[in-house]
Amino acid sequence: MELITLIGAITIFILAIFLGFELITKVPPTLHTPLMSGANAISGITVVGALIFSNTAFNNGNPGSAAWLAFFALILATINVVGGFAVTNRMLNMIAGKRRRK
């Protein structure tokens, strides 16, 4: 039974990768900043969920593979949030620089 669940989860993950790639490649450049803002919000939710799950799993004394995956998700989502805010800040500074020149 667990093998079927694992195969289903891997299938959904692979389909999500393909769907995400297709969606991102079709987005015009003018919409990248609002989409990045939405991605930061989703990554923030991922950070909170991974923190709660990994904290609960590690405090129980015997962390399994799910706890380590949650910890890995926490690290990746944190990198995504920090990088997204850095890029957004840089873009806002570029816009502010153009306004000062006029």
C-alpha positions as CSV (number, residue, x, y, z in Angstrom):
1,M,0.0,0.0,0.0
2,E,2.8,2.4,0.8
3,L,4.5,1.8,-2.6
4,I,1.3,2.9,-4.4
5,T,1.1,6.1,-2.3
6,L,4.7,6.8,-3.1
7,I,4.3,6.3,-6.8
8,G,1.2,8.5,-6.7
9,A,3.1,11.3,-4.9
10,I,6.0,11.1,-7.3
11,T,3.6,11.3,-10.2
12,I,1.9,14.4,-8.9
13,F,5.3,16.0,-8.2
14,I,6.5,15.4,-11.7
15,L,3.3,16.7,-13.2
16,A,3.6,19.8,-11.0
17,I,7.1,20.4,-12.3
18,F,5.9,20.2,-15.9
19,L,2.9,22.4,-15.3
20,G,5.0,25.0,-13.4
21,F,7.5,25.1,-16.2
22,E,4.8,25.5,-18.8
23,L,3.1,28.3,-16.8
24,I,6.2,30.2,-16.1
25,T,7.5,30.2,-19.7
26,K,4.1,31.6,-20.9
27,V,4.2,34.6,-18.6
28,P,5.0,38.0,-20.1
29,P,7.9,39.9,-18.4
30,T,5.6,42.6,-17.1
31,L,3.9,40.1,-14.8
32,H,7.0,38.6,-13.3
33,T,7.2,41.0,-10.3
34,P,3.5,40.4,-9.2
35,L,4.0,36.7,-9.7
36,M,7.2,36.8,-7.6
37,S,5.3,38.5,-4.9
38,G,2.8,35.7,-4.9
39,A,5.5,33.1,-4.9
40,N,7.1,34.8,-1.9
41,A,3.7,34.6,-0.1
42,I,3.4,30.9,-0.9
43,S,7.0,30.3,0.2
44,G,6.1,32.1,3.5
45,I,3.3,29.7,4.0
46,T,5.7,26.8,3.3
47,V,8.1,28.1,5.8
48,V,5.5,28.3,8.5
49,G,4.1,24.8,7.7
50,A,7.6,23.2,7.6
51,L,8.6,24.9,10.8
52,I,5.5,23.5,12.6
53,F,5.9,20.0,11.2
54,S,9.7,19.7,11.7
55,N,9.4,21.1,15.2
56,T,6.7,18.6,16.1
57,A,8.6,15.7,14.5
58,F,12.0,16.5,16.0
59,N,10.5,17.0,19.5
60,N,8.9,13.6,19.4
61,G,12.4,12.1,19.7
62,N,12.5,10.0,16.6
63,P,12.5,12.1,13.4
64,G,11.6,10.1,10.3
65,S,12.2,10.9,6.7
66,A,9.2,13.2,6.6
67,A,10.7,15.4,9.3
68,W,14.0,15.6,7.3
69,L,12.0,16.5,4.2
70,A,10.2,19.2,6.1
71,F,13.5,20.6,7.3
72,F,14.8,20.6,3.7
73,A,11.7,22.3,2.6
74,L,12.2,24.9,5.3
75,I,15.7,25.6,4.1
76,L,14.7,25.9,0.4
77,A,11.6,28.0,1.1
78,T,13.7,30.4,3.3
79,I,16.2,30.8,0.5
80,N,13.4,31.5,-1.9
81,V,11.8,34.1,0.3
82,V,15.1,35.9,1.0
83,G,16.1,35.8,-2.7
84,G,12.7,37.0,-3.8
85,F,12.8,40.0,-1.4
86,A,16.3,40.8,-2.5
87,V,15.3,40.9,-6.2
88,T,12.1,42.9,-5.4
89,N,14.2,45.4,-3.4
90,R,16.6,45.8,-6.2
91,M,13.8,46.3,-8.7
92,L,12.2,48.9,-6.5
93,N,15.5,50.7,-6.1
94,M,15.9,50.8,-9.9
95,I,12.4,52.3,-10.2
96,A,13.1,54.9,-7.5
97,G,16.4,55.8,-9.3
98,K,14.5,56.5,-12.5
99,R,12.1,58.8,-10.7
100,R,14.9,60.8,-9.0
101,R,16.5,61.4,-12.4
102,K,13.4,63.1,-13.9
